[in-house]
Amino acid sequence: MTLRELTHHKHIEAEQHEFSKILLSGEISKALYANFLFNNLICYAALENKIQHILVDKNLQGIERTNKMAFDLSQLSDNIVFGLLPSTQQYCEYINNLSDDKKLIAHMYVRHMGDMYGGQILKNLVPSVGTMYEFTNRSESVKIIRENLTDDMAPEAIIVFNFVISLFDELMIFHKEIEKQIEEMTI
């Protein structure tokens, strides 16, 4: 089985998550999307700091997302309160302790490849300019990442998906709290 087949069940779980459905609806609130971006910015900053040597060695400069996420976030931040979620903190601790390049590439596979594919659908649905989903050398980056994937990366890719799903769970709790506050204000 290929890495994609070995992780397919987790990809489907993330894709069918309630948060993903809100994201894909095109009706996600600025506050919820800003918190999604903020927490992803923290995760990607930790990951991209850790993989700098891989990006240089594999000629993958240009796939970094942190500056683009920061720009998108700056376009949304009017009176929005950001919260650093527990899964984000846990992911950063996990990444900071990871030193195996193959495992780090598994993180790029889930996160960056997800942006290169699913992000192309999202960029016109989110309440920001969507620059985080724009890549200059998308097809070349996909090719290089794929050349470095091996099936034994599946357990690490599943760990990454689990962190993503945990973030989605926490964002839904945030979303429901905001909806409850809005409902209470209208009563």
ChimeraX attribute file (.defattr): number of C-alpha atoms within 10 A of each C-alpha:
attribute: neighborCount
match mode: 1-to-1
recipient: residues
	/A:1	7
	/A:2	13
	/A:3	18
	/A:4	17
	/A:5	12
	/A:6	17
	/A:7	20
	/A:8	14
	/A:9	13
	/A:10	20
	/A:11	20
	/A:12	10
	/A:13	14
	/A:14	19
	/A:15	15
	/A:16	11
	/A:17	16
	/A:18	15
	/A:19	23
	/A:20	16
	/A:21	14
	/A:22	15
	/A:23	19
	/A:24	18
	/A:25	12
	/A:26	14
	/A:27	13
	/A:28	19
	/A:29	13
	/A:30	17
	/A:31	20
	/A:32	22
	/A:33	21
	/A:34	26
	/A:35	23
	/A:36	22
	/A:37	20
	/A:38	23
	/A:39	22
	/A:40	21
	/A:41	21
	/A:42	18
	/A:43	23
	/A:44	25
	/A:45	18
	/A:46	19
	/A:47	23
	/A:48	20
	/A:49	13
	/A:50	18
	/A:51	20
	/A:52	13
	/A:53	13
	/A:54	16
	/A:55	16
	/A:56	10
	/A:57	10
	/A:58	13
	/A:59	13
	/A:60	19
	/A:61	14
	/A:62	12
	/A:63	23
	/A:64	21
	/A:65	22
	/A:66	22
	/A:67	14
	/A:68	17
	/A:69	24
	/A:70	17
	/A:71	16
	/A:72	20
	/A:73	23
	/A:74	12
	/A:75	14
	/A:76	18
	/A:77	15
	/A:78	10
	/A:79	7
	/A:80	12
	/A:81	10
	/A:82	15
	/A:83	14
	/A:84	13
	/A:85	17
	/A:86	13
	/A:87	20
	/A:88	24
	/A:89	13
	/A:90	13
	/A:91	23
	/A:92	18
	/A:93	13
	/A:94	12
	/A:95	21
	/A:96	13
	/A:97	10
	/A:98	13
	/A:99	11
	/A:100	8
	/A:101	13
	/A:102	16
	/A:103	21
	/A:104	21
	/A:105	23
	/A:106	26
	/A:107	24
	/A:108	22
	/A:109	23
	/A:110	20
	/A:111	20
	/A:112	22
	/A:113	18
	/A:114	14
	/A:115	21
	/A:116	20
	/A:117	13
	/A:118	14
	/A:119	18
	/A:120	16
	/A:121	13
	/A:122	17
	/A:123	19
	/A:124	14
	/A:125	17
	/A:126	19
	/A:127	21
	/A:128	19
	/A:129	16
	/A:130	20
	/A:131	16
	/A:132	25
	/A:133	22
	/A:134	16
	/A:135	16
	/A:136	10
	/A:137	12
	/A:138	16
	/A:139	10
	/A:140	12
	/A:141	21
	/A:142	17
	/A:143	10
	/A:144	14
	/A:145	17
	/A:146	14
	/A:147	10
	/A:148	12
	/A:149	18
	/A:150	14
	/A:151	15
	/A:152	14
	/A:153	20
	/A:154	20
	/A:155	15
	/A:156	18
	/A:157	27
	/A:158	20
	/A:159	17
	/A:160	23
	/A:161	21
	/A:162	18
	/A:163	17
	/A:164	20
	/A:165	21
	/A:166	18
	/A:167	21
	/A:168	19
	/A:169	16
	/A:170	17
	/A:171	21
	/A:172	18
	/A:173	13
	/A:174	17
	/A:175	19
	/A:176	12
	/A:177	12
	/A:178	14
	/A:179	12
	/A:180	11
	/A:181	11
	/A:182	11
	/A:183	10
	/A:184	9
	/A:185	8
	/A:186	6
	/A:187	5
